[in-house]
Amino acid sequence: MGLQDINNFVQTANEDQLKAFGFLGQWMAENTPKYCTCASKCSQNCELVKALGGALQAAGQKLQGQ
């Protein structure tokens, strides 16, 4: 699986899957400041984290558009 696979999944996800992604995105947004405290700022610099964050955001936007 590549980074694009997560975006492809979001594009074809059903409403329940989008809701799950939305919940995960909200949970991560609320808890990242609490748990991501390392000096390397991996939550901001890691390509996997960026891809996941983008997919979660796309899922939220798609869900709002339904």
C-alpha positions as CSV (number, residue, x, y, z in Angstrom):
1,M,0.0,0.0,0.0
2,G,1.2,3.5,-0.8
3,L,0.3,6.9,0.5
4,Q,-2.2,7.4,-2.4
5,D,-4.2,4.3,-1.3
6,I,-5.6,6.1,1.7
7,N,-6.9,8.9,-0.5
8,N,-8.4,6.4,-2.9
9,F,-10.1,4.6,0.0
10,V,-11.7,7.9,1.2
11,Q,-13.0,8.7,-2.3
12,T,-14.9,5.4,-2.4
13,A,-15.8,5.1,1.3
14,N,-19.4,4.8,2.4
15,E,-21.1,7.0,4.9
16,D,-20.2,4.8,7.9
17,Q,-16.6,4.6,6.9
18,L,-16.5,8.4,6.5
19,K,-18.0,8.9,9.9
20,A,-15.3,6.6,11.4
21,F,-12.6,8.6,9.7
22,G,-14.3,11.8,10.9
23,F,-14.3,10.5,14.5
24,L,-10.6,9.5,14.2
25,G,-9.7,12.9,12.7
26,Q,-11.5,14.8,15.5
27,W,-9.9,12.5,18.2
28,M,-6.4,13.1,16.7
29,A,-6.9,16.9,16.5
30,E,-8.0,17.0,20.2
31,N,-5.2,14.6,21.4
32,T,-2.2,15.5,19.3
33,P,-1.2,18.4,21.5
34,K,-1.5,16.2,24.6
35,Y,0.4,13.1,23.3
36,C,2.7,14.4,20.5
37,T,5.3,16.2,22.6
38,C,8.6,14.9,21.2
39,A,11.2,17.4,20.1
40,S,11.4,16.1,16.6
41,K,7.9,17.3,15.8
42,C,7.2,14.0,13.9
43,S,3.5,14.8,13.9
44,Q,4.2,17.8,11.6
45,N,7.1,16.4,9.6
46,C,6.3,12.7,8.9
47,E,5.0,12.0,5.4
48,L,2.7,9.3,6.7
49,V,1.1,11.6,9.3
50,K,0.7,14.3,6.7
51,A,-1.0,11.8,4.3
52,L,-3.3,10.5,7.1
53,G,-4.2,14.0,8.1
54,G,-5.0,14.9,4.5
55,A,-7.2,11.9,4.1
56,L,-9.0,12.5,7.4
57,Q,-9.7,16.1,6.3
58,A,-10.9,14.9,2.9
59,A,-13.2,12.4,4.6
60,G,-14.7,15.2,6.7
61,Q,-15.3,17.4,3.8
62,K,-16.9,14.6,1.8
63,L,-19.1,13.8,4.7
64,Q,-20.2,17.4,5.0
65,G,-21.0,17.5,1.3
66,Q,-23.4,14.5,1.5
